[in-house]
Amino acid sequence: MTEPQFFPYSLDRRWTPLFTILGVSEDDGVQLTEDGHLRATYGRARVETSLGNVDHTLITGPHRWYTAVGLRLSFADDGITFGTDHRAGLCIAFRQRIPKIIGFRDHSALWVSVADPQGLAEAIGR
């Protein structure tokens, strides 16, 4: 068992109306639980998987705002985005796909625009 950690999103205030519609608040972000799970919340959307299911992580950005802000599917693959800022984020790739949130297929990756992508990558350890 490890100490739980919480990584809040970097909320770009220009998108507050969109966040309000989606139910995204300062309470949302990525939590690493003491029992070894990764839990990401984005308003009413939620993803949870074991840390053992994480294959690797990659810090990316900056991105165009229209590809990085909102709840969206990747154009390149079946990944899902929990985006609140276009400057930087962390792509978390999974060994086994996680259940779909939107779209037609389960998701092989999750991109999150947390305030500290480097810290989250280090905490995940992959």
C-alpha positions as CSV (number, residue, x, y, z in Angstrom):
1,M,0.0,0.0,0.0
2,T,1.2,3.5,-0.8
3,E,0.1,7.0,0.2
4,P,-2.8,8.3,-2.0
5,Q,-1.8,11.1,-4.3
6,F,-4.1,13.6,-6.1
7,F,-3.1,15.5,-9.3
8,P,-5.7,18.3,-10.1
9,Y,-6.2,19.6,-13.6
10,S,-4.8,22.8,-14.9
11,L,-8.1,24.6,-15.5
12,D,-7.8,27.2,-18.2
13,R,-10.4,29.7,-17.1
14,R,-11.2,30.7,-20.7
15,W,-13.1,27.4,-20.9
16,T,-15.1,27.8,-17.7
17,P,-18.5,27.7,-19.5
18,L,-17.6,24.4,-21.1
19,F,-16.4,23.0,-17.8
20,T,-19.7,24.1,-16.2
21,I,-21.7,22.2,-18.9
22,L,-19.5,19.1,-18.5
23,G,-19.6,19.3,-14.6
24,V,-15.8,19.7,-14.4
25,S,-14.6,21.4,-11.2
26,E,-11.5,21.9,-9.1
27,D,-12.3,18.6,-7.4
28,D,-11.6,16.7,-10.6
29,G,-8.3,15.2,-11.5
30,V,-6.3,12.0,-11.3
31,Q,-5.9,10.1,-8.0
32,L,-3.5,7.3,-7.3
33,T,-5.1,5.3,-4.6
34,E,-3.5,3.6,-1.7
35,D,-4.7,0.2,-3.0
36,G,-2.8,0.7,-6.3
37,H,-5.5,2.1,-8.6
38,L,-5.6,5.1,-11.0
39,R,-8.9,7.0,-10.9
40,A,-9.5,10.0,-13.2
41,T,-12.6,12.1,-12.9
42,Y,-13.8,14.7,-15.4
43,G,-17.2,16.0,-14.4
44,R,-19.6,13.1,-14.8
45,A,-17.0,11.0,-16.6
46,R,-14.8,8.6,-14.7
47,V,-12.0,6.1,-15.5
48,E,-10.6,3.6,-13.1
49,T,-8.0,0.9,-13.6
50,S,-5.1,-0.7,-11.7
51,L,-1.7,0.9,-11.9
52,G,-0.5,-2.5,-13.1
53,N,-2.6,-1.9,-16.2
54,V,-0.5,1.2,-17.2
55,D,1.9,0.3,-19.9
56,H,3.7,3.7,-20.2
57,T,3.2,7.4,-20.0
58,L,4.3,10.3,-22.2
59,I,4.2,14.0,-21.6
60,T,2.9,15.9,-24.6
61,G,2.1,19.4,-25.6
62,P,1.5,22.1,-26.3
63,H,-1.5,21.2,-28.5
64,R,-4.1,23.2,-30.4
65,W,-6.9,24.1,-28.0
66,Y,-9.5,22.4,-30.2
67,T,-7.7,19.0,-29.9
68,A,-6.9,19.3,-26.2
69,V,-9.9,20.9,-24.3
70,G,-13.0,19.0,-23.5
71,L,-14.1,15.4,-23.3
72,R,-13.2,13.9,-26.6
73,L,-11.9,11.0,-28.6
74,S,-8.5,11.0,-30.3
75,F,-8.6,11.3,-34.1
76,A,-5.5,9.0,-34.2
77,D,-6.7,6.1,-32.1
78,D,-9.3,5.1,-29.5
79,G,-7.8,7.2,-26.7
80,I,-9.9,9.5,-24.6
81,T,-9.1,13.0,-23.5
82,F,-10.0,14.7,-20.2
83,G,-8.7,18.1,-21.3
84,T,-8.8,21.4,-19.4
85,D,-5.7,23.1,-20.9
86,H,-3.8,22.9,-24.2
87,R,-0.3,23.6,-22.9
88,A,0.8,20.2,-21.6
89,G,-0.6,16.9,-20.4
90,L,0.1,13.3,-19.8
91,C,-0.8,10.4,-22.1
92,I,-1.4,7.2,-20.1
93,A,-1.3,4.1,-22.3
94,F,-2.9,0.9,-21.0
95,R,-2.0,-2.8,-21.4
96,Q,-5.6,-3.8,-21.5
97,R,-8.2,-1.4,-22.8
98,I,-10.4,0.4,-20.3
99,P,-14.2,0.5,-20.7
100,K,-15.4,3.1,-23.2
101,I,-16.7,6.4,-21.9
102,I,-17.6,7.8,-25.3
103,G,-17.4,6.4,-28.8
104,F,-17.8,2.8,-30.0
105,R,-14.7,1.1,-28.6
106,D,-12.9,0.6,-25.3
107,H,-10.0,3.0,-24.8
108,S,-6.3,2.1,-25.1
109,A,-5.1,5.5,-23.6
110,L,-6.2,8.4,-21.5
111,W,-4.8,12.0,-22.0
112,V,-5.1,14.3,-19.0
113,S,-4.1,17.9,-18.7
114,V,-3.1,17.8,-15.0
115,A,-1.2,20.8,-13.6
116,D,1.9,18.6,-12.9
117,P,2.2,16.0,-15.7
118,Q,5.8,15.3,-14.8
119,G,4.9,14.6,-11.2
120,L,2.0,12.3,-12.2
121,A,4.3,10.4,-14.6
122,E,6.9,9.9,-11.9
123,A,4.2,8.8,-9.4
124,I,2.9,6.2,-11.8
125,G,6.4,5.1,-12.4
126,R,6.2,4.1,-16.1
